[in-house]
Amino acid sequence: MPIYEYICQDCDHRFDRYWPTAASALDQQPDCPDCASTATRRTISQVAVLGKLGGLTPQEQSAASAETAKTASYTPKEQIQTFQANKQRKREQGK
């Protein structure tokens, strides 16, 4: 049973979704559980491996940082601005 992580593009909520098969995850897009928006997308999940260091090794941290930078390099500027505006709105609403 695959587990995929998603982010809502409207409210920036991150959530997990369990799917019966990997094929079913490709055929459907889940709604956001917070705002019920259909504007969700699958994200790359970061995994921590516990070992002698109690977390990621330096090589794994470096690879994770490189993956994050790679993802950011092809994220459209407008999408990044939308995420930032939504985060700011959430902060202002929380005050």
N, C-alpha and C positions, 0 to 999 in steps of 0.2 A: 504494500500500500504506500505509494509515494506521497511525500509531504513537500509542498511547494510554498515559498514565502512570496507574498504579494504586498504591494504598496498602493494605496489609494491616491490618485493624482489630484483629487479634490481636497481631501482633508489630511493627507500625509500619514494616515494610519497604516501601520505595518501589521500584517496578520498572516497566519498559516492556514493552509487548506489541505485536508487529506483527500486523496483521490483513490477510487477503487483500482484504476490502472493508469499507467503513464499516458496512454492514448486518450483517455477521457480528459486528462488535464489539458491536452492540446486542443480538444474540441470545444471546451467551455471556458468562460471567463467568469470568476466569482464576483459577486457584489460585495462592497465594503460592509462589514458588520457594524461599523460606527454610523456612517451617513447614508448607507444603502445606495451609494453611487455605483454605476457600472463602469466608471473610468478607473479601472485597476490594471496593474501590470505586474508580471512576475519579476522578482528581483533575484540577485545572486545572494545566497545566504553565506554568512561567514561562520566557519566551524572552528571551535577551539578544541585542540587536542591536549589532554592533560598528560603530562610526562614529568620528567625530573624538574623542569623549569616551572611546572604548575600552569602551563598555558602553551602558547605557540612558541616554537623555536624561532630564533632570529631569521632563519631562512624562510620559515612559513610566514612570519610577519612581513618580511620584505615582499614575498610573493603576493600576499593579501593586499598590501599597499599598491603594488604594481597593478593588480587587477582592478582596484578601486580607481586608480588614475586612468586606466584604459577605459573603464566604463564611463567615467566623467568626460573623457575626450570625445565620445560619440553621443553624449546626451545633448539634445538641442538646447541652445541657450534659453529659448522661451520656456522650455520645460523646467529648467533650473530656476528661472525667475519665478515661475508659478509655485514651485515647491517652497522657495524662500518667502514669497508673499503669504502663502498658506501658514507657514510656521510662525511668521510675525503676527498674523491674525489670531492664531491659537494662543500665542503669548499674551496678546492684548486682551483677549476674552477671558483668560485665566486670572487677570489682575483684579 
